[in-house]
Amino acid sequence: MLRDTLLIAAYAAIGAAGAGLAGTVVLRLLRNRSVALSLAVVAAVTIAAMLSGTMLVSWAMLLSDHDLWVVTMVCAIAAVVSLAVALVLGRSVVKGSRALAEATRALGDDGRFTPPAIAPTAELAALSRELAATSAKLAASREREKALENSRRELVAWISHDLRTPLAGLQAMSEALEDGVVDDPNVYHTRIRAAVERMSDMVGDLFELSRIQAGVLTLNTTRMSVYDLVGDALAGADALAREHGVRLVGDGVEPVPVEVDGREMSRVLANLLINAIHRTPTDGTVAVSARAEADSVVVSVTDGCGGISPEDLPRVFDTGWRGTDARTPPAGAGLGLAIVRGIVEAHQGRAAVCNVPGGCRFEVRLPVAA
């Protein structure tokens, strides 16, 4: 009995192995064809393996002609039905694959991916989710690129305008001096020098911003107190504040140690203070504070500008953004706040802005020195 069982198992294994080997060769030859053909081959190989094993065992058992004919008939009918069922079920997989291919083609055409309503397999569903995530990332990247391109265009337009005005004045004053029609040349010399300094500052801001955006800004960090940084910035902006009739208040500045580049951070605070003074009306107040929060220090500059519109808040630190004429000094080129953000982020910090009653508050968050 055991011997017969082993023989049956051996014949069945030989028949199934032969069919499986033949199917492997066929699949390898058809590896570059459609998934529908591959599914049909897999179904046919499975059925052929069952048929081969059954027929080989039936032949080895020396069945009568009638019994052999019955077994063959049953196996043939079962094979046909099984192959038909496999092909019908495989059509849903092929249909889902084609739907996914169409959706992917749309991703390449217009950049949007709409996943098929129903994914026939878990693998295709996972692929659909990955494509949807990739489409969302591409859309966000395109939006950032569009915003950056718009920002660059605005910057070029504003810089061109801001340079054209002093250059026209310089040309007119130089021609007047050459023609000798000026009663007091010293007045024109003073105006020419002011115009040259203004353009020099703009070029310096452009150079600083280009270094920041290129990632080549070199920081020489030293340990210092925020109290000293704020004190120096307030002293430097005092004359401008007096000229505009604005009060500078530096209460609530804690002596928190930080590891920063003193020159660059002084520029950050100077830009924020100059920006706040220009946007605060006469008899207004610009307040500066610094406080420790967990493992960081927050330096804030609060002005009396009246606030920033909610739709403009996300753009405040963009390159070239200047807001309305009422909120932007005539000499501004929209680079100061972009430089602030670049320098702060180079120190592993973060710059932010929010509206407060009567104005807005700019905050610079820096890591506290170890």
Summary of the structure (lengths in Angstrom):
residues: 370
radius of gyration: 38.8
end to end distance: 83.1
largest distance: 133.0
contacts: 1073
relative contact order: 0.07
helix: 65%
strand: 12%
